[in-house]
Amino acid sequence: MAQTNVCIRMDGNLKNEFDNICRELGLTTSAAFTVFARAVVRCGGIPFEMVIDQPNAKTIAAIEEARAAEKNKSPGKVYTDAGEMMKELLS
């Protein structure tokens, strides 16, 4: 197969960190990008989840609930009978 060159622009610090990690893995930067390209072709897309680093509405609600629970140190309902607890959980 014929080889071709690819030119990529990125932050210099990011490139240095990437180069260092590739070297630790025993890869050249070129080989690492080839591995990535093969994974993209094999998966038919980016081979890892790409998400916006912002919590969604459910996560925000869970965080707020956890903060409220942190303020209220009450353990809630206390059971002395495991059978009673299971009956309530299953009903």
C-alpha positions in Angstrom: 0.0 0.0 0.0 1.3 3.5 -0.8 2.2 5.7 2.1 0.9 9.3 2.5 1.7 12.2 4.7 -0.9 13.8 7.1 -0.3 17.2 8.6 -2.0 17.8 12.0 -2.1 21.1 13.9 -2.3 20.9 17.7 -1.1 22.7 20.8 2.7 22.3 21.3 2.3 21.2 25.0 -0.3 18.6 24.0 2.0 17.3 21.2 4.9 16.9 23.7 2.8 15.1 26.2 1.4 12.8 23.5 4.9 12.1 22.1 6.1 11.2 25.6 3.3 8.8 26.2 3.7 7.2 22.8 7.4 6.8 23.5 6.6 5.1 26.9 4.3 2.7 25.0 7.1 2.0 22.5 5.2 3.7 19.7 6.2 6.5 17.4 3.7 9.3 17.1 3.0 8.2 13.5 2.3 4.6 14.6 -0.1 5.9 17.3 -2.1 7.9 14.8 -2.1 4.8 12.5 -3.5 2.7 15.4 -6.2 5.3 16.0 -7.1 5.5 12.3 -7.4 1.7 12.1 -9.6 1.7 15.2 -11.8 4.4 13.6 -12.2 2.3 10.4 -12.8 -0.9 12.3 -15.5 0.7 14.6 -17.0 2.8 11.9 -16.5 5.9 14.1 -14.5 7.3 16.9 -13.5 4.3 19.1 -14.4 6.1 22.4 -17.3 8.0 23.8 -17.3 11.7 23.0 -19.4 13.6 25.5 -19.8 17.2 26.6 -18.3 17.6 30.0 -21.5 19.1 31.4 -24.0 17.3 33.7 -27.4 16.6 32.3 -30.7 17.3 34.1 -30.7 13.9 35.9 -27.2 14.4 37.1 -27.9 17.9 38.3 -30.9 16.6 40.2 -28.9 13.8 41.8 -26.2 16.3 42.9 -28.8 18.5 44.4 -30.4 15.6 46.2 -27.0 14.5 47.5 -26.3 18.0 48.8 -29.7 18.2 50.5 -29.1 14.8 52.1 -25.7 16.0 53.3 -27.4 18.9 55.1 -30.0 16.6 56.6 -28.2 14.0 58.6 -31.3 12.1 59.5 -31.0 8.4 58.5 -34.6 8.4 57.3 -36.9 5.4 58.2 -35.2 2.8 60.4 -36.3 -0.8 60.2 -35.9 -3.3 63.0 -37.5 -6.1 61.0 -36.0 -7.2 57.7 -39.2 -8.8 56.6 -41.1 -5.5 57.0 -38.4 -3.7 55.0 -38.6 -6.2 52.2 -42.4 -6.1 52.1 -42.3 -2.3 51.7 -39.5 -2.4 49.1 -41.4 -5.0 47.0 -44.8 -3.3 47.2 
